[in-house]
Amino acid sequence: MDAMLLYSETPNLHTHTLKVAVIDPSGADGDFGFDAFRRHVRRRLHLLEPLRYKLVDIPWQLHHPMWQEDCDVDLDYHLRRVEVPGPGGRRELDAVIGEVASTPLDRGRPLWEFHFAEGLSGGRCALIGKIHHALADGVASVNLLSRAMDLEDGPATSERDNDEAGITASPGDLLRAAARDHARQVAELPGLITNAAVGMARVRRRSKERGSNPDLAEAFDAPPTFLNHVVSPRRRFASATLPLPAAKATAKALGITMNDLILAIAAGGLRKLLLDYDGTADRPLIASVPTATDKSERITGNAISGLMISLPVHVADAAERARLVALATRIAKEDHEVMGPQLYGRMMAYLPTALAPAAFRWLGRRDIPNKLMNVAVSSVVGPRERGHFGGAPVTEIYSTGVLSPGAPVNITVWSYVGQLGVAVLTDDLTFKDPHDATDSLIASFAELRAAAGVSV
């Protein structure tokens, strides 16, 4: 999975993610600025092992790249200062975040950058972390962020020794490691093929047993919309917050899960956008929703699969949209379990190293409909405890995923303490204003609260 996220990066489809933390220095014991933040990162860098990983290619591309661990980190390069223009509000910060997101990471260095944004209103500042998805998925990012911040139950900051720090593998070592892994893959291939065939047969049988539902989208039949076109290299970002207690109360009143609520909010917001931009919303959309296959305390790597979930944007009633989302999610999860949660990741291990990057570049620039999905929607449970950088409290957290070929909209919701941080990442061609998307999501949440009779 990590390698796939490297191969799928193209000139117009960057595969880094963003983690944005808004910081209020007025809550710090002393002065907090870029220098204090730099000292904080230096103090905690030994706890953030993935930030010291560097890519190493296997000779002649005979296998997927490897990580060299414990590399030297040039903080003068990785830590940067940016200025948010006046008046330093949400829109100005979001514009800066979009610019940061528009440039790919340098693969000759550890795959991350921290941009320290100054000039926010009220004396606030923001940390914009740009981290390659190959380093960490949502689960790993939450754990990594918890280590980066000062938390009451976080790990201690005492130094640790590593006898192998900085050792570089020789070409022979790399080739021997590749050969061992190829031998393991060859031995596992018959079992993988069998599992895939059995899983697909079970899914087809279960689908026939359930019967058809005209209000749910058919697989591989994502409709053409203004949301779907060749993705531009430029990025735009928009953010908003929603109250977590009200969200929990709304989900409970509607009899759905929090994840279902997030998808219902997305469905309502996308309905409004389709009516505004396309003038119609007459067919359900398909959302790609990542799901973790390993929820351990790991701080690196990708253990994810994906659900394709129908979003009933064609339904006007908010409560009925929520019911259909819950139904679509239940069916998608059931099929995912029947197929095998680990199957997708196991298949990605067989991507041809020499051919995959070129194939993804071709796919990224092709102006053909993406029948698999219309939009990506993610929901991540973030830190429940308030974090600090150098003693300054973090008041808001936002996160983004990546954009897919023909699908330049990613909606990511992170919970943090008492709120939901809603982030929309897109390109510069999809919306007149990216905040059209967040405004529509806020309005959709208000509809759901009204439908549920929730006033808190």
C-alpha positions in Angstrom: 0.0 0.0 0.0 2.8 2.4 0.8 4.4 1.7 -2.6 1.1 2.2 -4.4 0.8 5.7 -2.9 4.3 6.4 -4.3 3.6 5.0 -7.8 0.2 6.8 -8.0 1.8 10.3 -7.5 1.8 12.2 -10.8 2.5 15.8 -11.8 -1.2 16.6 -11.2 -2.0 14.1 -8.5 0.1 14.7 -5.4 -0.1 12.0 -2.7 0.9 13.9 0.3 -1.6 14.6 3.1 -2.0 17.7 5.3 -2.4 18.0 9.0 -3.3 21.5 10.1 -3.2 22.6 13.8 -4.3 26.1 14.8 -2.4 27.2 17.9 -3.3 29.9 20.5 0.0 31.2 21.9 -1.9 33.3 24.5 -2.4 30.1 26.5 1.3 29.4 26.7 3.4 30.0 29.8 5.9 32.1 27.8 6.4 33.5 24.4 5.6 31.1 21.6 6.8 31.6 18.0 8.7 29.9 15.2 11.9 29.5 17.3 10.0 27.9 20.2 8.3 25.6 17.7 11.6 24.6 16.2 12.9 23.8 19.7 9.8 21.7 20.3 10.3 19.7 17.1 14.0 19.1 17.9 13.1 17.9 21.4 10.5 15.4 20.1 12.1 14.3 16.8 13.4 11.1 18.3 9.8 10.1 19.0 8.7 10.7 15.4 10.6 7.9 13.7 8.9 8.2 10.3 10.1 11.8 9.9 13.6 10.3 9.8 12.8 7.9 7.0 14.2 8.4 3.5 13.3 6.5 0.3 15.8 4.0 -1.1 15.2 2.6 -4.6 16.0 -1.1 -5.3 18.6 -1.4 -8.1 17.0 -1.7 -11.6 13.6 -1.3 -10.0 13.5 -5.0 -9.2 11.1 -4.4 -6.3 9.3 -1.7 -4.3 11.4 1.0 -2.7 12.5 0.6 0.9 12.8 3.0 3.8 16.2 3.9 5.2 15.6 4.7 8.8 17.3 7.2 11.2 18.4 9.5 8.5 19.8 13.0 9.3 17.1 15.7 9.2 17.9 19.2 8.0 15.4 21.3 10.1 16.4 24.4 8.2 14.8 22.7 5.1 11.9 20.9 6.7 10.7 23.7 9.0 9.5 26.8 7.1 7.8 30.1 8.0 4.9 31.5 6.0 2.8 34.6 6.5 -0.9 34.7 6.5 -2.1 37.9 4.8 -4.5 40.3 6.6 -6.9 40.2 8.2 -5.7 36.7 9.1 -9.0 34.9 9.2 -10.1 31.4 8.1 -10.2 32.3 4.4 -6.8 33.8 4.4 -5.3 30.7 6.2 -7.2 28.3 3.9 -5.6 30.1 0.9 -2.1 29.6 2.3 -2.9 25.9 3.0 -4.0 25.5 -0.6 -0.7 26.9 -1.8 1.3 24.6 0.5 -0.7 21.7 -0.8 0.1 22.6 -4.5 3.7 21.5 -4.6 5.0 17.9 -4.3 7.5 16.8 -1.7 11.2 16.2 -2.7 11.8 12.5 -2.8 15.5 13.0 -2.2 14.7 14.0 1.4 12.5 12.6 4.2 9.0 13.1 2.9 7.6 15.8 5.1 7.6 19.6 5.6 6.2 21.7 8.5 5.0 25.2 7.5 4.7 27.6 10.5 2.0 30.1 9.5 2.1 33.4 11.4 -0.2 36.4 11.2 -3.6 34.9 12.2 -6.1 37.2 13.9 -6.0 37.2 17.7 -2.2 36.5 17.7 -2.8 32.9 16.7 -0.6 30.8 14.4 -1.0 27.5 12.6 1.2 24.5 11.9 0.7 23.1 8.3 2.2 19.6 8.2 2.7 18.2 4.8 3.4 14.4 5.0 3.5 11.9 2.2 0.7 9.3 2.4 3.3 6.6 2.0 4.5 7.4 5.4 1.3 7.3 7.3 -2.5 6.7 6.9 -5.2 8.1 9.1 -4.6 5.8 12.1 -0.8 6.3 12.0 -1.3 10.1 11.5 -3.4 10.3 14.7 -0.8 8.5 16.7 2.1 10.4 15.1 0.3 13.7 15.9 -0.3 12.7 19.4 3.5 12.1 19.8 4.3 15.4 18.1 2.1 17.3 20.6 2.6 17.5 24.4 -0.2 15.3 25.9 -0.7 14.3 29.5 -0.6 10.6 28.5 2.0 11.0 25.7 5.4 9.2 25.7 8.3 10.7 27.6 10.8 12.8 25.7 13.9 11.1 27.0 16.5 10.3 24.3 16.8 6.7 23.1 19.9 5.0 21.6 19.9 3.2 18.2 23.0 1.1 17.4 22.0 1.0 13.7 21.2 4.7 13.3 22.3 6.0 9.9 23.4 2.6 8.4 22.9 2.5 4.7 22.2 -0.8 3.0 24.5 -1.9 0.1 23.0 -2.7 -3.3 23.7 -6.3 -2.5 21.7 -6.1 0.7 18.8 -4.5 -1.1 18.8 -7.1 -3.9 18.9 -10.0 -1.4 16.0 -8.4 0.6 14.0 -8.0 -2.7 14.7 -11.6 -3.7 13.5 -12.9 -0.4 10.3 -10.9 -0.6 9.7 -12.0 -4.2 10.0 -15.6 -3.1 7.5 -15.1 -0.4 5.1 -13.4 -2.8 5.4 -16.2 -5.3 4.6 -18.7 -2.6 1.5 -16.7 -1.4 0.1 -15.9 -4.9 -2.0 -19.1 -5.4 -3.7 -18.5 -2.0 -4.4 -14.9 -2.9 -6.0 -15.8 -6.2 -8.1 -18.4 -4.5 -9.2 -16.0 -1.8 -10.1 -13.3 -4.4 -12.1 -15.8 -6.5 -14.0 -17.1 -3.5 -14.6 -13.6 -2.1 -16.0 -12.3 -5.4 -18.3 -15.3 -5.7 -19.6 -14.8 -2.2 -20.2 -11.1 -2.8 -22.2 -11.8 -6.0 -24.3 -14.4 -4.2 -25.0 -12.1 -1.2 -25.9 -9.3 -3.7 -28.5 -11.5 -5.4 -29.9 -12.5 -2.0 -30.4 -8.8 -1.0 -32.0 -7.8 -4.3 -31.8 -4.4 -6.0 -32.5 -1.1 -4.3 -33.3 1.7 -6.9 -32.2 4.4 -4.4 -28.6 3.0 -4.2 -26.0 3.5 -6.9 -24.8 0.4 -8.8 -21.2 -0.5 -8.5 -18.9 0.9 -11.2 -21.7 3.3 -12.3 -20.6 6.7 -10.9 -22.6 9.4 -12.8 -20.8 12.2 -14.6 -21.0 15.5 -12.7 -19.1 18.8 -12.4 -17.2 17.2 -9.6 -15.5 14.8 -12.1 -12.8 15.9 -14.6 -9.1 15.8 -15.1 -7.5 17.1 -12.0 -5.4 20.3 -12.1 -2.0 20.4 -10.3 -3.1 23.5 -8.2 -4.9 22.9 -4.9 -7.5 24.8 -3.0 -8.5 24.2 0.6 -11.5 25.1 2.7 -12.2 24.4 6.4 -15.1 24.7 8.9 -15.9 23.4 12.4 -19.0 21.6 13.7 -19.9 21.0 17.3 -19.1 17.4 18.3 -21.8 17.1 21.1 -24.5 18.2 18.6 -23.2 15.8 16.0 -23.4 12.9 18.5 -26.9 13.9 19.6 -28.0 14.1 15.9 -26.6 10.7 15.1 -28.3 9.1 18.2 -31.6 10.7 17.4 -31.5 9.5 13.8 -30.4 6.0 14.9 -27.2 6.0 12.9 -23.5 5.9 13.6 -21.2 8.9 13.6 -19.6 7.7 10.4 -23.0 7.4 8.8 -23.7 11.0 10.0 -20.6 12.3 8.3 -21.6 10.6 5.1 -25.1 12.0 5.4 -23.7 15.4 5.9 -21.6 14.9 2.7 -24.6 13.7 0.8 -26.7 16.7 1.7 -23.8 19.1 1.0 -23.1 17.5 -2.4 -26.8 17.7 -3.3 -26.8 21.4 -2.8 -23.6 21.8 -4.8 -24.9 19.7 -7.7 -28.1 21.8 -7.8 -26.1 25.0 -7.8 -23.4 23.9 -10.3 -25.1 21.3 -12.5 -28.7 22.3 -12.0 -29.7 18.8 -11.2 -29.1 16.0 -8.6 -31.0 13.1 -10.1 -28.7 10.1 -9.5 -26.9 8.8 -6.4 -23.2 9.4 -6.2 -20.5 7.0 -5.2 -18.1 7.9 -2.4 -14.8 6.2 -1.8 -14.4 5.8 2.0 -11.1 4.5 3.3 -11.3 2.1 6.2 -8.5 0.9 8.5 -7.6 -2.8 8.6 -5.3 -2.3 11.6 -6.1 0.1 14.4 -3.0 -0.5 16.5 -0.7 2.1 18.0 1.6 2.2 14.9 2.9 5.6 13.7 3.8 4.7 10.2 2.6 2.7 7.2 -0.8 2.2 5.5 -3.2 -0.6 6.6 -6.2 0.5 4.8 -8.9 -0.7 2.4 -11.8 1.1 0.8 -15.5 1.0 0.8 -17.6 2.3 -2.2 -20.7 3.8 -0.6 -23.8 5.2 -2.3 -24.6 8.8 -1.4 -28.4 9.5 -2.1 -28.0 13.1 -3.3 -31.2 12.7 -5.4 -33.3 12.5 -2.2 -34.6 15.8 -0.9 -35.6 14.6 2.6 -32.6 14.8 5.1 -33.9 12.0 7.3 -34.4 9.7 4.4 -30.9 10.5 3.1 -29.5 9.5 6.5 -31.5 6.2 6.4 -30.3 5.4 2.9 -26.7 6.2 3.8 -26.8 3.9 6.8 -28.2 1.1 4.5 -25.6 1.7 1.9 -22.8 1.7 4.6 -24.1 -1.6 6.1 -24.1 -3.3 2.6 -20.7 -2.0 1.8 -19.2 -3.2 5.1 -20.9 -6.6 4.7 -19.5 -7.0 1.2 -16.1 -5.9 2.5 -16.1 -8.5 5.2 -17.2 -11.2 2.8 -14.5 -10.3 0.3 -11.9 -10.1 3.0 -10.6 -6.8 4.6 -7.0 -7.6 3.9 -7.5 -8.6 0.3 -7.0 -5.1 -1.2 -3.7 -4.5 0.5 -2.4 -8.0 -0.3 -3.2 -7.3 -4.0 -1.4 -4.0 -4.0 1.9 -5.9 -3.1 1.9 -7.3 -6.7 1.9 -3.9 -8.5 4.7 -4.1 -11.1 7.4 -1.8 -10.0 8.7 -0.8 -13.4 5.3 -0.2 -15.0 3.0 1.1 -12.3 4.3 4.8 -12.2 3.9 5.2 -16.0 0.4 3.6 -15.8 -0.7 6.0 -13.1 0.7 9.0 -15.0 -1.3 7.9 -18.1 -4.5 7.4 -16.0 -4.1 10.8 -14.3 -4.1 12.8 -17.5 -6.8 10.8 -19.3 -10.1 12.7 -19.8 -12.3 9.7 -19.2 -15.2 9.3 -16.7 -14.2 7.8 -13.3 -16.9 5.1 -13.1 -15.6 3.9 -9.8 -16.2 7.0 -7.6 -17.3 10.6 -7.6 -15.8 11.9 -4.4 -13.7 10.8 -1.4 -15.0 11.1 2.1 -13.0 10.2 5.2 -13.8 10.3 8.9 -11.0 9.9 11.5 -11.2 9.9 15.3 -8.5 12.4 16.3 -7.0 13.1 19.7 -9.6 13.3 22.5 -7.2 15.3 24.7 -6.1 18.8 24.0 -2.5 19.0 22.8 0.1 21.6 23.1 3.2 22.7 21.1 5.8 24.3 23.4 3.1 24.9 26.0 0.7 26.7 23.5 -2.7 24.9 23.2 -4.0 23.5 19.9 -7.5 24.8 19.4 -8.4 23.2 16.0 -7.2 20.3 13.8 -7.9 19.6 10.2 -6.7 16.9 7.9 -6.8 16.1 4.2 -6.4 13.0 2.1 -5.4 12.8 -1.6 -7.2 13.5 -4.9 -7.9 10.6 -7.3 -8.0 10.5 -11.1 -11.1 12.2 -12.3 -12.3 13.0 -8.8 -10.8 16.3 -7.5 -12.8 16.6 -4.2 -11.7 15.1 -0.9 -13.8 15.7 2.2 -12.1 14.7 5.5 -13.5 15.1 9.0 -11.4 14.8 12.1 -12.7 14.9 15.6 -10.7 16.8 18.2 -11.7 17.4 21.8 -15.2 18.9 21.4 -15.5 19.6 17.7 -15.3 18.2 14.2 -12.8 19.8 11.9 -14.2 19.7 8.3 -11.7 20.0 5.5 -12.3 20.1 1.8 -9.3 19.7 -0.6 -9.9 20.3 -4.3 -8.2 21.7 -7.3 -8.6 25.2 -8.8 -11.0 24.2 -11.5 -13.9 22.6 -9.6 -15.5 25.4 -7.5 -15.8 29.1 -8.0 -14.9 29.3 -4.3 -13.9 26.2 -2.3 -15.9 27.5 0.6 -19.0 26.8 -1.4 -18.3 23.2 -0.4 -17.9 23.9 3.4 -20.9 26.2 3.4 -23.0 23.5 1.8 -21.8 20.9 4.4 -22.7 23.2 7.2 -26.2 23.7 5.8 -26.6 20.0 5.4 -25.7 19.4 9.0 -28.3 22.0 10.0 -30.9 20.1 8.0 -30.0 16.9 9.7 -30.2 18.5 13.1 -33.6 19.9 12.3 -34.8 16.5 11.0 -33.6 14.9 14.2 -35.1 17.6 16.4 -31.7 18.4 18.0 -31.2 21.9 19.3 -28.0 21.7 21.3 
